[in-house]
Amino acid sequence: MERKRDALLREASENNWVDSTLQDKLAELELMKPKPYGTFHAASEVHNEAGIRGFWKGLVPTLIMVCNPSIQFMIYETSLRSLREKRATTKRGVKPVTALEVFLLGAVAKLGATVVTYPLLVVKSRLQAKQDIGKNTSLRYSGTLDAIIKMIRYEGLAGFYKGMSTKIVQSVFAASVLFMMKEELVKAFTLLTDKSRRLRLNALK
């Protein structure tokens, strides 16, 4: 904006504009300046667009998406328990689960949870997005069910998974590292606890 103002002043100097012309141009430039966008401005826009109900758009899919961590931990714990039980039945002794295996199990768990719940994330985003689309009613949604029906009708099932690849790269890697760090910390804490217990027993003897 400052560059445009400087260019305007330079042009006025070169072309010998009268003060009134320069003031008109500066006034037009001032009108082009973006207005500050704050909380009250956003709240006013939401209310003008959808009324009081607009503040709760996307609430239903958001509440359902609470199950994402539950699905993730269910897949992870089930897979980890199955792996440990399988190794316990072998005759070569119990081999501890490695950090890499935990990393992979965490990735599978988060991937499964994301595939199940990602469509709800897309629906929630569509409902909460500004819907100033004009006459294109296929992109205007009155509620969760209406959004699901229109997305199936106009975009097919693939519409529910748009942008999922980026989400997978970000969330799956983060979850894998988190599970791996958690298991390593549990192992370290267990070893320290056992060592401390043995030292106390030896001291009592």
N, C-alpha and C positions, 0 to 999 in steps of 0.2 A: 504493500500500500504506500509506503514511504517513497519507493522508487517511482511509482506512478505520479505521486505528488511532485517530486523533483522534475520528472520529465514534463509535467504540465507547466510548471513554472519556467522551465527552460524554453518550451515552445511559446509561451506567452511573451517572453523576453525577445525571442527571435522574430516573432510576427507582430510585435507592438500591439498586443491586445489592450483594449480599454479595460479599466478596473471592473466594470460590470460584467464583461464577458469572462474575465478570469474568475470572478466570484461565483458566477453561474457554474463554471466548470468545476471549481473546487467543491461547490455544494453537491453536484452530481457525484463526484468522487467520494464525498463523505457518506452519501446514501448507499454507496456500494460496499462500505466497510461492514464486515460481518458483525452482527450484534452479539453481545455476550450471552452465552447459553448456559444457564445455571439450573439448579434443582427445580425452582418454581416455574421456570420457563418450560422445562420438560414435563412437569406435572400438569401444567396448563394445556400443553399440546395433547397429552394422553387423554385428558378430560374432554377436550374439544372433539377429539377423534372418536372416542368410544364411550364417553361418559364414565360414571363411577366404576362400571364393570371392567373398564380398560385397565385398571390398576391390578386386576387379578387375572389378566389374560395369560394363558400358559400355566396356570396353577395346577390343573389336573395332571398333565404329563409330568410336571415337576415333582408332584407328590408320588406318582408311580415310579419315577426314576430313582426314588430313595432305595429301591430294591437293587440298584446296581452294585453297591458294595457287598450286599448279602449274596448275590449270585457269584461275585468275584471270590469271596472268601469260601463259599460253599465248594466251588470248583477246585480252588487251591487246596483246601484242607482235605477234601476227598481224594484228590490226586496224590497228595503227600502221604496220607495214611495208606493208600493202596500200594504205593511204592515201598514204604517201610515194611508193610506186611508181606509183600512179595519177597523182599530180601531176608526177612526173618525166617522164612520157610526153607531157604537154601542151606546146604550143609557146610558152606564155606565160611559161616559166621556172618554176623550182622555188619554190613558195610554202611558207614554213615552217609547220609545224603550230602552231596557236595554243593558248594555255592553255585556252580554252574547249573546243576540240576534244579536248584531252587529258583534260580533266575528264569529258566525255561518254563517251570511250572507256573511261576507268577505271570509270565507273558501269556501263556495259554489261558489262565484264569481271567486275566483282564481282557483278552481278546474275545473270549466267550461272552463276558458280561457286556462288552461294548457292542457286539453284534446284536445282542438281544434288546438292549435299551437305546441304541443310537437313533432309531426311528422316532422315539419319543422326544429326543433332544432336538431333532429337526422340526417336529411339529411345534414344540415349545418356542423355538427360534422364529418360526414363521408367524406364530400368533403374536409374539412380542415385538416383531419388526414393525416399523412405520408403514401403514398400508395406504399410502396416498398414491394409488395406482390408476385413478381415473375410472374409465369404463371397463377396464379389464377385470371383470368379476371373478375370473378363474383364480386370481391371486388375492382375493379378499375373503377373509374367513370370519365367520360369526362365532365360532367356538371350536373346541377340540375335535368333535365328531365331524363338523363341516370341513375342517382342514384335512382330516384323514381321507374323507370321501373325495374331495376335490383333487388331492394329491394323487390318489389312485386313478381317478378318471383322466386327469390331464398329463400326469408324469409317469404313471405306472409305479410298480414297486421299487424301481431303481431310484425314484425321487426321494425315498426315505433314507437312502444311503449316500447322498451327495456329500462330498467332503470328508467321508469317513476315513480315507487313507491318511490324511493329515492328523486326524484325531487319534488313529491307531499308533502312528509313529510317536506322538507325544505322550499319550497316556499309558500305552503298553510298556514302553521303556521305563517310564517313571515307576510304574507298579512293580516291574521286575526288579529294579534296583531296591525298592522299598522292602519287598519280601526277602531278598537276599540279605540285606543289612539286618533285618529283623531276626532272621534265623542265626546269623553269625553272632549277633549280640546275645541271643539266648544261649548259644553254645558257650560263649565266653563267660557269661554270668554263671552258667551251670558248673563250668570248670573251676571258677573262682570259689563258688560255694562249696563244692566237694573238697577242694584243697584246704579251705578254711576249716571245714569240719574235721578233716584228718589231722590238721595241726592241733586243734583243740583236744581231740581224743589222745594224741600223743603226749600232750602237755599234762593231761589228767593221769596218764600212766606214770 
